[in-house]
Amino acid sequence: MIPSPVIVKYDSALFEAIHRDVPTFLPPEDHKEAITWILSIAGAITIFHLLLLQMVKVWQGSKETTHATWKASYQITNLFVNLTLGCVGIYYQIFKIKLDETILDRIVGNEHMMLFSAGQVGYQLWALPIGIFFVGETKSMIIHHVAVICVGSVTALISSGFRYFTPFFYGMIEISSVPLSVMNSFKNNPDWIQNYPGVYKIIRLVFGITFLLVRVVLWTPIYWNFVSLASMLLYSSEVVSTQIILSIFVLASLVLTILQYFWASKIIGALFKGGRKKKAKKKAD
């Protein structure tokens, strides 16, 4: 799962060669393909969501599209998209990614994995307006959507797009969002929690474990490998446009990493809080 070596020494000759021999952007035909995939994926998710919206409205027995209808259909759509991205990412990470890949191939090439970038950007382009105007997403989630669009666009459009890392960061980590979608559905339906408290506790535990495993334990060394290489590429660049693109790339990835640790701290706090409540209840009994 974790690339080797994680800590990479700066090789000035390698980075000078990349800047000299590799153009900043992928060819126009690759841009056209990436943009076509991004728009197609955003459109497909939108259609799927609108169909779910109508199905949820019928299930709720409501003639009007309420906030609850938008929220439920949004969460179900997230579940299916995250399950797809997560499973494909796990497959690639286990069977396709070479953990001892050369440093050069971690930075350039792997255009065949552009679909992970297109999938994430298309997904976030759907989620961002729905989250803002219909669901009422938190500020941290809005920042997350924007940051993913930034990093995803870079990996989809530039030659040194670090696509080697996309099956993990754009695919595998989304598996932790599957139990999150189910947990949020329980929160939106308090009677489910009352009727199935054991199921709810298991889902919370599964979410906490999967999140901490993929978004902290695995994320940290893989991100360190990525960000060290991206920073070296930025440091060695003498072209202003490349410096701007890579700066946005690195900063957006750092924002996403901070968000992972912020959410992880809340999960750990909730797990400890739940454990203390359980002990207190046993003592009271």
Wavefront OBJ file of the C-alpha trace (Angstrom):
o trace
v 0.000 0.000 0.000
v 2.784 2.454 0.912
v 5.308 3.521 -1.778
v 8.961 2.716 -1.149
v 10.949 4.733 -0.406
v 8.673 7.208 1.363
v 11.470 9.673 2.118
v 13.045 10.692 -1.168
v 16.352 12.527 -1.543
v 16.442 15.554 -3.804
v 17.919 14.692 -7.213
v 18.611 17.967 -8.998
v 19.519 16.220 -12.271
v 16.203 14.343 -12.347
v 14.066 17.416 -11.712
v 16.042 19.529 -14.173
v 15.458 16.809 -16.788
v 11.710 16.800 -16.060
v 11.475 20.580 -16.476
v 13.606 20.444 -19.637
v 12.056 17.448 -21.402
v 8.455 17.307 -20.156
v 5.995 20.022 -21.262
v 3.910 21.648 -18.539
v 0.574 20.625 -20.030
v -0.645 17.413 -21.585
v -1.452 17.538 -25.335
v -4.725 19.274 -26.386
v -6.336 15.941 -27.309
v -5.732 14.714 -23.747
v -7.302 17.906 -22.388
v -10.331 17.386 -24.601
v -10.676 13.800 -23.389
v -10.300 14.818 -19.725
v -12.848 17.647 -19.973
v -15.275 15.373 -21.837
v -14.994 12.766 -19.081
v -15.369 15.387 -16.326
v -18.547 16.842 -17.847
v -19.941 13.391 -18.676
v -19.382 12.137 -15.131
v -20.870 15.307 -13.603
v -23.872 14.948 -15.917
v -24.337 11.241 -15.189
v -24.224 11.808 -11.420
v -26.698 14.696 -11.764
v -29.175 12.546 -13.714
v -28.769 9.694 -11.222
v -29.340 12.105 -8.335
v -32.460 13.633 -9.906
v -33.936 10.163 -10.389
v -33.184 9.339 -6.757
v -34.718 12.663 -5.729
v -38.038 11.653 -7.262
v -37.839 8.156 -5.763
v -37.156 9.540 -2.283
v -40.034 11.992 -2.662
v -42.399 9.101 -3.455
v -40.982 7.057 -0.546
v -41.506 9.997 1.822
v -45.042 10.448 0.527
v -44.433 14.130 -0.139
v -45.756 16.143 -3.077
v -43.110 18.835 -2.565
v -39.344 18.540 -2.735
v -38.325 19.350 0.829
v -34.912 19.902 2.383
v -35.132 16.385 3.814
v -35.759 15.018 0.310
v -32.705 16.781 -1.081
v -30.562 15.639 1.826
v -31.635 11.976 1.640
v -31.145 11.737 -2.129
v -27.810 13.551 -1.836
v -26.555 11.064 0.759
v -27.676 8.042 -1.277
v -25.936 9.436 -4.352
v -22.772 9.988 -2.304
v -22.962 6.402 -1.079
v -23.071 4.933 -4.602
v -20.392 7.247 -6.008
v -18.056 6.697 -3.057
v -18.594 2.930 -3.200
v -17.670 2.922 -6.901
v -14.591 5.123 -6.468
v -13.511 3.255 -3.348
v -13.754 -0.229 -4.875
v -12.006 0.764 -8.120
v -9.318 2.556 -6.112
v -8.719 -0.468 -3.877
v -8.416 -2.709 -6.946
v -5.862 -0.407 -8.596
v -3.936 0.140 -5.363
v -3.612 -3.601 -4.731
v -3.181 -5.015 -8.240
v -1.947 -2.192 -10.490
v 0.269 0.128 -8.436
v 3.945 -0.772 -8.067
v 5.124 0.195 -4.611
v 8.730 0.457 -5.835
v 7.846 2.585 -8.880
v 10.612 4.899 -10.063
v 10.510 8.508 -8.896
v 10.083 9.693 -12.496
v 7.026 7.510 -13.051
v 5.454 8.718 -9.821
v 5.566 12.254 -11.202
v 4.916 11.947 -14.959
v 2.989 9.546 -17.172
v 0.167 7.193 -16.104
v -2.280 9.040 -18.351
v -4.489 5.926 -18.314
v -5.313 6.757 -14.674
v -6.673 10.178 -15.619
v -10.164 8.770 -15.067
v -9.640 8.982 -11.302
v -9.019 12.722 -11.670
v -11.983 13.152 -14.012
v -14.164 11.118 -11.671
v -13.320 13.256 -8.657
v -13.633 16.607 -10.442
v -16.944 15.588 -12.026
v -18.184 14.346 -8.652
v -17.219 17.569 -6.860
v -18.736 19.756 -9.603
v -22.034 18.004 -8.888
v -21.642 18.029 -5.090
v -20.564 21.674 -4.699
v -23.753 23.462 -5.921
v -26.057 20.834 -4.419
v -24.230 21.085 -1.101
v -24.396 24.889 -1.041
v -27.905 25.582 -2.349
v -29.994 22.555 -1.366
v -28.345 20.559 1.432
v -26.566 23.155 3.575
v -23.122 21.569 3.723
v -20.695 22.706 6.410
v -17.978 25.224 5.583
v -15.319 22.527 5.948
v -17.058 20.385 3.327
v -17.365 23.310 0.918
v -13.633 23.953 1.325
v -13.059 20.235 0.724
v -15.052 20.296 -2.538
v -13.130 23.320 -3.858
v -9.733 21.885 -2.855
v -10.472 18.562 -4.575
v -11.487 20.388 -7.759
v -8.127 22.211 -7.643
v -5.937 19.130 -7.166
v -8.061 17.001 -9.489
v -7.855 19.541 -12.312
v -4.060 19.681 -12.011
v -3.664 15.900 -12.147
v -6.022 15.737 -15.124
v -4.401 18.451 -17.233
v -0.641 18.746 -16.613
v 2.094 16.353 -17.674
v 3.705 16.085 -14.235
v 0.331 15.248 -12.707
v 1.424 12.683 -10.089
v -1.275 10.335 -11.416
v 0.541 7.442 -9.748
v -1.060 8.603 -6.476
v -4.610 9.072 -7.802
v -5.959 5.529 -7.175
v -5.329 6.088 -3.469
v -6.215 9.773 -3.004
v -9.118 9.908 -5.490
v -10.305 6.329 -5.153
v -9.419 4.107 -2.221
v -9.952 6.676 0.537
v -13.588 7.152 -0.534
v -14.438 3.728 0.885
v -14.542 5.368 4.326
v -17.338 7.641 3.101
v -19.658 4.674 2.470
v -20.403 3.975 6.173
v -20.473 7.763 6.678
v -23.390 8.052 4.231
v -25.251 5.284 6.073
v -24.486 6.902 9.454
v -25.777 10.271 8.223
v -28.984 8.589 7.037
v -29.493 7.269 10.576
v -28.906 10.758 11.993
v -31.560 12.162 9.657
v -34.003 9.505 10.825
v -33.845 9.412 14.663
v -36.443 6.631 14.767
v -33.932 4.354 12.983
v -31.476 4.938 15.830
v -34.156 4.143 18.408
v -35.283 0.989 16.580
v -31.822 -0.264 15.606
v -29.346 1.117 18.178
v -26.961 -1.827 17.774
v -26.757 -1.390 14.002
v -26.107 2.324 14.434
v -23.254 1.668 16.896
v -21.658 -0.835 14.514
v -21.888 1.595 11.576
v -20.301 4.359 13.675
v -17.485 2.032 14.685
v -16.909 0.825 11.107
v -16.815 4.422 9.894
v -14.364 5.479 12.589
v -12.015 2.553 11.947
v -12.059 2.858 8.136
v -11.600 6.630 8.263
v -8.644 6.464 10.633
v -7.091 3.586 8.688
v -7.240 5.032 5.173
v -7.284 8.772 5.889
v -4.690 8.890 8.665
v -2.604 5.703 8.944
v -2.207 5.137 5.190
v -2.710 8.754 4.107
v 0.211 10.133 6.148
v 3.165 8.242 4.584
v 1.662 8.258 1.081
v 0.950 11.981 1.307
v 4.456 12.648 2.622
v 5.906 10.839 -0.389
v 3.679 12.823 -2.752
v 4.113 16.261 -1.189
v 7.888 15.916 -0.886
v 8.135 15.138 -4.614
v 5.678 17.907 -5.542
v 7.606 20.405 -3.398
v 10.887 19.380 -5.036
v 9.324 19.844 -8.465
v 8.065 23.282 -7.415
v 11.416 24.259 -5.889
v 13.327 23.296 -9.047
v 10.967 25.065 -11.471
v 12.008 28.340 -13.088
v 8.812 28.855 -15.125
v 6.292 31.196 -13.470
v 3.184 29.434 -14.845
v 4.467 26.075 -13.599
v 5.294 27.583 -10.204
v 1.758 28.987 -9.873
v 0.111 25.686 -10.847
v 2.290 23.610 -8.528
v 1.838 26.091 -5.661
v -1.954 25.793 -5.937
v -1.558 22.021 -6.206
v 0.567 21.704 -3.065
v -1.461 24.202 -1.021
v -4.789 22.574 -1.935
v -3.390 19.150 -1.021
v -2.186 20.555 2.308
v -5.672 21.958 3.004
v -7.156 18.517 2.318
v -4.635 16.884 4.651
v -5.405 19.341 7.448
v -9.113 18.588 6.981
v -8.450 14.833 7.288
v -6.643 15.364 10.595
v -9.334 17.777 11.806
v -12.085 15.241 11.102
v -9.948 12.444 12.573
v -9.603 14.384 15.836
v -13.394 14.697 16.031
v -13.833 10.971 15.367
v -11.297 10.018 18.042
v -12.996 12.388 20.480
v -16.397 10.852 19.716
v -15.035 7.318 20.165
v -13.509 8.187 23.550
v -16.674 9.982 24.587
v -18.748 6.939 23.647
v -16.378 4.692 25.600
v -16.636 6.858 28.717
v -20.437 6.866 28.500
v -20.435 3.080 28.231
v -18.231 2.727 31.339
v -20.372 5.199 33.271
v -23.510 3.254 32.351
v -21.953 -0.037 33.532
v -21.000 1.545 36.860
v -24.518 2.930 37.279
v -25.985 -0.534 36.615
l 1 2 3 4 5 6 7 8 9 10 11 12 13 14 15 16 17 18 19 20 21 22 23 24 25 26 27 28 29 30 31 32 33 34 35 36 37 38 39 40 41 42 43 44 45 46 47 48 49 50 51 52 53 54 55 56 57 58 59 60 61 62 63 64 65 66 67 68 69 70 71 72 73 74 75 76 77 78 79 80 81 82 83 84 85 86 87 88 89 90 91 92 93 94 95 96 97 98 99 100 101 102 103 104 105 106 107 108 109 110 111 112 113 114 115 116 117 118 119 120 121 122 123 124 125 126 127 128 129 130 131 132 133 134 135 136 137 138 139 140 141 142 143 144 145 146 147 148 149 150 151 152 153 154 155 156 157 158 159 160 161 162 163 164 165 166 167 168 169 170 171 172 173 174 175 176 177 178 179 180 181 182 183 184 185 186 187 188 189 190 191 192 193 194 195 196 197 198 199 200 201 202 203 204 205 206 207 208 209 210 211 212 213 214 215 216 217 218 219 220 221 222 223 224 225 226 227 228 229 230 231 232 233 234 235 236 237 238 239 240 241 242 243 244 245 246 247 248 249 250 251 252 253 254 255 256 257 258 259 260 261 262 263 264 265 266 267 268 269 270 271 272 273 274 275 276 277 278 279 280 281 282 283 284 285
